[in-house]
Amino acid sequence: MAEDTRRISEFTDKQRLKLAEIAEENTKRSEEGLTVIKKDDEWRR
């Protein structure tokens, strides 16, 4: 896990945004993987 965190910290802002987009798409398709929950998502309330 720490190694993954280090890898992500080395990404550029553009790469991080792309990773977030991919995670959000995976969540919309209900695929296993990264999950993105927006702050205003009713699931978080």
PyMOL Python script that loads the backbone (N, CA, C, O; Angstrom):
from pymol import cmd

cmd.read_pdbstr("""\
ATOM      1  N   MET A   1       0.826  -1.194   0.000  1.00  0.00           N
ATOM      2  CA  MET A   1       0.000   0.000   0.000  1.00  0.00           C
ATOM      3  C   MET A   1       0.870   1.257   0.000  1.00  0.00           C
ATOM      4  O   MET A   1       0.613   2.197  -0.753  1.00  0.00           O
ATOM      5  N   ALA A   2       1.885   1.269   0.836  1.00  0.00           N
ATOM      6  CA  ALA A   2       2.763   2.448   0.890  1.00  0.00           C
ATOM      7  C   ALA A   2       3.452   2.674  -0.444  1.00  0.00           C
ATOM      8  O   ALA A   2       3.653   3.813  -0.864  1.00  0.00           O
ATOM      9  N   GLU A   3       3.814   1.581  -1.111  1.00  0.00           N
ATOM     10  CA  GLU A   3       4.458   1.702  -2.417  1.00  0.00           C
ATOM     11  C   GLU A   3       3.491   2.320  -3.430  1.00  0.00           C
ATOM     12  O   GLU A   3       3.886   3.158  -4.240  1.00  0.00           O
ATOM     13  N   ASP A   4       2.216   1.898  -3.380  1.00  0.00           N
ATOM     14  CA  ASP A   4       1.204   2.482  -4.270  1.00  0.00           C
ATOM     15  C   ASP A   4       1.038   3.966  -3.996  1.00  0.00           C
ATOM     16  O   ASP A   4       0.908   4.760  -4.929  1.00  0.00           O
ATOM     17  N   THR A   5       1.042   4.347  -2.728  1.00  0.00           N
ATOM     18  CA  THR A   5       0.895   5.756  -2.357  1.00  0.00           C
ATOM     19  C   THR A   5       2.060   6.568  -2.898  1.00  0.00           C
ATOM     20  O   THR A   5       1.872   7.682  -3.388  1.00  0.00           O
ATOM     21  N   ARG A   6       3.255   6.017  -2.810  1.00  0.00           N
ATOM     22  CA  ARG A   6       4.429   6.709  -3.352  1.00  0.00           C
ATOM     23  C   ARG A   6       4.308   6.887  -4.860  1.00  0.00           C
ATOM     24  O   ARG A   6       4.629   7.949  -5.393  1.00  0.00           O
ATOM     25  N   ARG A   7       3.850   5.856  -5.537  1.00  0.00           N
ATOM     26  CA  ARG A   7       3.691   5.941  -6.994  1.00  0.00           C
ATOM     27  C   ARG A   7       2.695   7.030  -7.364  1.00  0.00           C
ATOM     28  O   ARG A   7       2.949   7.818  -8.276  1.00  0.00           O
ATOM     29  N   ILE A   8       1.579   7.082  -6.675  1.00  0.00           N
ATOM     30  CA  ILE A   8       0.558   8.093  -6.965  1.00  0.00           C
ATOM     31  C   ILE A   8       1.097   9.484  -6.671  1.00  0.00           C
ATOM     32  O   ILE A   8       0.791  10.428  -7.398  1.00  0.00           O
ATOM     33  N   SER A   9       1.891   9.626  -5.620  1.00  0.00           N
ATOM     34  CA  SER A   9       2.428  10.950  -5.282  1.00  0.00           C
ATOM     35  C   SER A   9       3.394  11.455  -6.343  1.00  0.00           C
ATOM     36  O   SER A   9       3.629  12.659  -6.446  1.00  0.00           O
ATOM     37  N   GLU A  10       3.952  10.547  -7.132  1.00  0.00           N
ATOM     38  CA  GLU A  10       4.872  10.943  -8.197  1.00  0.00           C
ATOM     39  C   GLU A  10       4.147  11.316  -9.492  1.00  0.00           C
ATOM     40  O   GLU A  10       4.768  11.820 -10.428  1.00  0.00           O
ATOM     41  N   PHE A  11       2.833  11.067  -9.547  1.00  0.00           N
ATOM     42  CA  PHE A  11       2.063  11.411 -10.743  1.00  0.00           C
ATOM     43  C   PHE A  11       1.943  12.918 -10.893  1.00  0.00           C
ATOM     44  O   PHE A  11       1.975  13.654  -9.907  1.00  0.00           O
ATOM     45  N   THR A  12       1.805  13.365 -12.117  1.00  0.00           N
ATOM     46  CA  THR A  12       1.521  14.781 -12.362  1.00  0.00           C
ATOM     47  C   THR A  12       0.042  15.018 -12.078  1.00  0.00           C
ATOM     48  O   THR A  12      -0.733  14.070 -11.952  1.00  0.00           O
ATOM     49  N   ASP A  13      -0.343  16.283 -11.979  1.00  0.00           N
ATOM     50  CA  ASP A  13      -1.751  16.607 -11.752  1.00  0.00           C
ATOM     51  C   ASP A  13      -2.629  16.035 -12.858  1.00  0.00           C
ATOM     52  O   ASP A  13      -3.727  15.543 -12.598  1.00  0.00           O
ATOM     53  N   LYS A  14      -2.143  16.103 -14.085  1.00  0.00           N
ATOM     54  CA  LYS A  14      -2.902  15.588 -15.231  1.00  0.00           C
ATOM     55  C   LYS A  14      -3.127  14.080 -15.093  1.00  0.00           C
ATOM     56  O   LYS A  14      -4.218  13.582 -15.374  1.00  0.00           O
ATOM     57  N   GLN A  15      -2.101  13.366 -14.664  1.00  0.00           N
ATOM     58  CA  GLN A  15      -2.226  11.919 -14.485  1.00  0.00           C
ATOM     59  C   GLN A  15      -3.199  11.594 -13.354  1.00  0.00           C
ATOM     60  O   GLN A  15      -3.968  10.638 -13.455  1.00  0.00           O
ATOM     61  N   ARG A  16      -3.171  12.379 -12.282  1.00  0.00           N
ATOM     62  CA  ARG A  16      -4.093  12.152 -11.160  1.00  0.00           C
ATOM     63  C   ARG A  16      -5.535  12.387 -11.586  1.00  0.00           C
ATOM     64  O   ARG A  16      -6.427  11.631 -11.202  1.00  0.00           O
ATOM     65  N   LEU A  17      -5.770  13.435 -12.380  1.00  0.00           N
ATOM     66  CA  LEU A  17      -7.121  13.705 -12.870  1.00  0.00           C
ATOM     67  C   LEU A  17      -7.611  12.560 -13.751  1.00  0.00           C
ATOM     68  O   LEU A  17      -8.769  12.155 -13.655  1.00  0.00           O
ATOM     69  N   LYS A  18      -6.745  12.041 -14.599  1.00  0.00           N
ATOM     70  CA  LYS A  18      -7.110  10.921 -15.467  1.00  0.00           C
ATOM     71  C   LYS A  18      -7.436   9.688 -14.627  1.00  0.00           C
ATOM     72  O   LYS A  18      -8.394   8.972 -14.919  1.00  0.00           O
ATOM     73  N   LEU A  19      -6.651   9.441 -13.595  1.00  0.00           N
ATOM     74  CA  LEU A  19      -6.899   8.314 -12.705  1.00  0.00           C
ATOM     75  C   LEU A  19      -8.257   8.463 -12.014  1.00  0.00           C
ATOM     76  O   LEU A  19      -8.996   7.488 -11.881  1.00  0.00           O
ATOM     77  N   ALA A  20      -8.582   9.673 -11.580  1.00  0.00           N
ATOM     78  CA  ALA A  20      -9.876   9.930 -10.944  1.00  0.00           C
ATOM     79  C   ALA A  20     -11.022   9.710 -11.927  1.00  0.00           C
ATOM     80  O   ALA A  20     -12.062   9.169 -11.552  1.00  0.00           O
ATOM     81  N   GLU A  21     -10.842  10.124 -13.183  1.00  0.00           N
ATOM     82  CA  GLU A  21     -11.874   9.909 -14.206  1.00  0.00           C
ATOM     83  C   GLU A  21     -12.106   8.418 -14.431  1.00  0.00           C
ATOM     84  O   GLU A  21     -13.247   7.966 -14.528  1.00  0.00           O
ATOM     85  N   ILE A  22     -11.029   7.668 -14.511  1.00  0.00           N
ATOM     86  CA  ILE A  22     -11.142   6.219 -14.712  1.00  0.00           C
ATOM     87  C   ILE A  22     -11.857   5.580 -13.525  1.00  0.00           C
ATOM     88  O   ILE A  22     -12.725   4.726 -13.708  1.00  0.00           O
ATOM     89  N   ALA A  23     -11.499   5.986 -12.320  1.00  0.00           N
ATOM     90  CA  ALA A  23     -12.129   5.435 -11.120  1.00  0.00           C
ATOM     91  C   ALA A  23     -13.619   5.756 -11.096  1.00  0.00           C
ATOM     92  O   ALA A  23     -14.433   4.913 -10.721  1.00  0.00           O
ATOM     93  N   GLU A  24     -13.973   6.970 -11.495  1.00  0.00           N
ATOM     94  CA  GLU A  24     -15.385   7.357 -11.515  1.00  0.00           C
ATOM     95  C   GLU A  24     -16.153   6.536 -12.549  1.00  0.00           C
ATOM     96  O   GLU A  24     -17.276   6.105 -12.286  1.00  0.00           O
ATOM     97  N   GLU A  25     -15.565   6.321 -13.706  1.00  0.00           N
ATOM     98  CA  GLU A  25     -16.215   5.501 -14.733  1.00  0.00           C
ATOM     99  C   GLU A  25     -16.393   4.063 -14.242  1.00  0.00           C
ATOM    100  O   GLU A  25     -17.433   3.449 -14.476  1.00  0.00           O
ATOM    101  N   ASN A  26     -15.385   3.533 -13.567  1.00  0.00           N
ATOM    102  CA  ASN A  26     -15.489   2.175 -13.016  1.00  0.00           C
ATOM    103  C   ASN A  26     -16.634   2.094 -12.016  1.00  0.00           C
ATOM    104  O   ASN A  26     -17.370   1.108 -11.981  1.00  0.00           O
ATOM    105  N   THR A  27     -16.779   3.134 -11.204  1.00  0.00           N
ATOM    106  CA  THR A  27     -17.839   3.161 -10.205  1.00  0.00           C
ATOM    107  C   THR A  27     -19.202   3.195 -10.890  1.00  0.00           C
ATOM    108  O   THR A  27     -20.125   2.495 -10.471  1.00  0.00           O
ATOM    109  N   LYS A  28     -19.334   4.003 -11.937  1.00  0.00           N
ATOM    110  CA  LYS A  28     -20.604   4.091 -12.657  1.00  0.00           C
ATOM    111  C   LYS A  28     -20.980   2.745 -13.264  1.00  0.00           C
ATOM    112  O   LYS A  28     -22.161   2.402 -13.326  1.00  0.00           O
ATOM    113  N   ARG A  29     -20.002   1.992 -13.707  1.00  0.00           N
ATOM    114  CA  ARG A  29     -20.260   0.696 -14.341  1.00  0.00           C
ATOM    115  C   ARG A  29     -20.308  -0.433 -13.315  1.00  0.00           C
ATOM    116  O   ARG A  29     -20.460  -1.598 -13.683  1.00  0.00           O
ATOM    117  N   SER A  30     -20.181  -0.100 -12.043  1.00  0.00           N
ATOM    118  CA  SER A  30     -20.211  -1.076 -10.949  1.00  0.00           C
ATOM    119  C   SER A  30     -19.111  -2.116 -11.080  1.00  0.00           C
ATOM    120  O   SER A  30     -19.300  -3.271 -10.700  1.00  0.00           O
ATOM    121  N   GLU A  31     -17.966  -1.716 -11.612  1.00  0.00           N
ATOM    122  CA  GLU A  31     -16.835  -2.625 -11.706  1.00  0.00           C
ATOM    123  C   GLU A  31     -16.052  -2.582 -10.408  1.00  0.00           C
ATOM    124  O   GLU A  31     -16.100  -1.595  -9.672  1.00  0.00           O
ATOM    125  N   GLU A  32     -15.339  -3.646 -10.136  1.00  0.00           N
ATOM    126  CA  GLU A  32     -14.478  -3.645  -8.962  1.00  0.00           C
ATOM    127  C   GLU A  32     -13.267  -2.779  -9.259  1.00  0.00           C
ATOM    128  O   GLU A  32     -12.798  -2.723 -10.396  1.00  0.00           O
ATOM    129  N   GLY A  33     -12.772  -2.117  -8.258  1.00  0.00           N
ATOM    130  CA  GLY A  33     -11.617  -1.253  -8.441  1.00  0.00           C
ATOM    131  C   GLY A  33     -11.750  -0.017  -7.580  1.00  0.00           C
ATOM    132  O   GLY A  33     -12.396  -0.045  -6.532  1.00  0.00           O
ATOM    133  N   LEU A  34     -11.144   1.054  -8.017  1.00  0.00           N
ATOM    134  CA  LEU A  34     -11.212   2.299  -7.266  1.00  0.00           C
ATOM    135  C   LEU A  34     -12.630   2.837  -7.265  1.00  0.00           C
ATOM    136  O   LEU A  34     -13.364   2.675  -8.240  1.00  0.00           O
ATOM    137  N   THR A  35     -13.012   3.471  -6.179  1.00  0.00           N
ATOM    138  CA  THR A  35     -14.342   4.046  -6.073  1.00  0.00           C
ATOM    139  C   THR A  35     -14.216   5.532  -5.799  1.00  0.00           C
ATOM    140  O   THR A  35     -13.464   5.955  -4.922  1.00  0.00           O
ATOM    141  N   VAL A  36     -14.956   6.311  -6.553  1.00  0.00           N
ATOM    142  CA  VAL A  36     -14.970   7.755  -6.361  1.00  0.00           C
ATOM    143  C   VAL A  36     -16.358   8.136  -5.881  1.00  0.00           C
ATOM    144  O   VAL A  36     -17.353   7.829  -6.537  1.00  0.00           O
ATOM    145  N   ILE A  37     -16.429   8.811  -4.728  1.00  0.00           N
ATOM    146  CA  ILE A  37     -17.702   9.286  -4.203  1.00  0.00           C
ATOM    147  C   ILE A  37     -17.611  10.797  -4.104  1.00  0.00           C
ATOM    148  O   ILE A  37     -16.764  11.340  -3.394  1.00  0.00           O
ATOM    149  N   LYS A  38     -18.484  11.458  -4.819  1.00  0.00           N
ATOM    150  CA  LYS A  38     -18.465  12.911  -4.799  1.00  0.00           C
ATOM    151  C   LYS A  38     -18.988  13.407  -3.456  1.00  0.00           C
ATOM    152  O   LYS A  38     -19.797  12.739  -2.812  1.00  0.00           O
ATOM    153  N   LYS A  39     -18.520  14.586  -3.036  1.00  0.00           N
ATOM    154  CA  LYS A  39     -18.890  15.123  -1.733  1.00  0.00           C
ATOM    155  C   LYS A  39     -20.393  15.305  -1.576  1.00  0.00           C
ATOM    156  O   LYS A  39     -20.924  15.140  -0.477  1.00  0.00           O
ATOM    157  N   ASP A  40     -21.093  15.648  -2.672  1.00  0.00           N
ATOM    158  CA  ASP A  40     -22.532  15.876  -2.576  1.00  0.00           C
ATOM    159  C   ASP A  40     -23.352  14.621  -2.884  1.00  0.00           C
ATOM    160  O   ASP A  40     -24.573  14.697  -3.023  1.00  0.00           O
ATOM    161  N   ASP A  41     -22.697  13.490  -2.989  1.00  0.00           N
ATOM    162  CA  ASP A  41     -23.390  12.238  -3.277  1.00  0.00           C
ATOM    163  C   ASP A  41     -24.294  11.883  -2.103  1.00  0.00           C
ATOM    164  O   ASP A  41     -23.864  11.922  -0.950  1.00  0.00           O
ATOM    165  N   GLU A  42     -25.548  11.537  -2.397  1.00  0.00           N
ATOM    166  CA  GLU A  42     -26.500  11.230  -1.329  1.00  0.00           C
ATOM    167  C   GLU A  42     -26.079  10.007  -0.520  1.00  0.00           C
ATOM    168  O   GLU A  42     -26.503   9.851   0.625  1.00  0.00           O
ATOM    169  N   TRP A  43     -25.249   9.136  -1.099  1.00  0.00           N
ATOM    170  CA  TRP A  43     -24.782   7.958  -0.390  1.00  0.00           C
ATOM    171  C   TRP A  43     -23.950   8.337   0.829  1.00  0.00           C
ATOM    172  O   TRP A  43     -23.904   7.585   1.803  1.00  0.00           O
ATOM    173  N   ARG A  44     -23.293   9.491   0.788  1.00  0.00           N
ATOM    174  CA  ARG A  44     -22.426   9.922   1.898  1.00  0.00           C
ATOM    175  C   ARG A  44     -23.205  10.575   3.027  1.00  0.00           C
ATOM    176  O   ARG A  44     -22.668  10.731   4.124  1.00  0.00           O
ATOM    177  N   ARG A  45     -24.434  10.956   2.797  1.00  0.00           N
ATOM    178  CA  ARG A  45     -25.212  11.686   3.821  1.00  0.00           C
ATOM    179  C   ARG A  45     -25.644  10.803   4.945  1.00  0.00           C
ATOM    180  O   ARG A  45     -26.302  11.267   5.877  1.00  0.00           O
TER     181      ARG A  45
END
""", "prot")
cmd.dss("prot")
cmd.show_as("cartoon", "prot")
cmd.util.cbc("prot")
cmd.orient("prot")
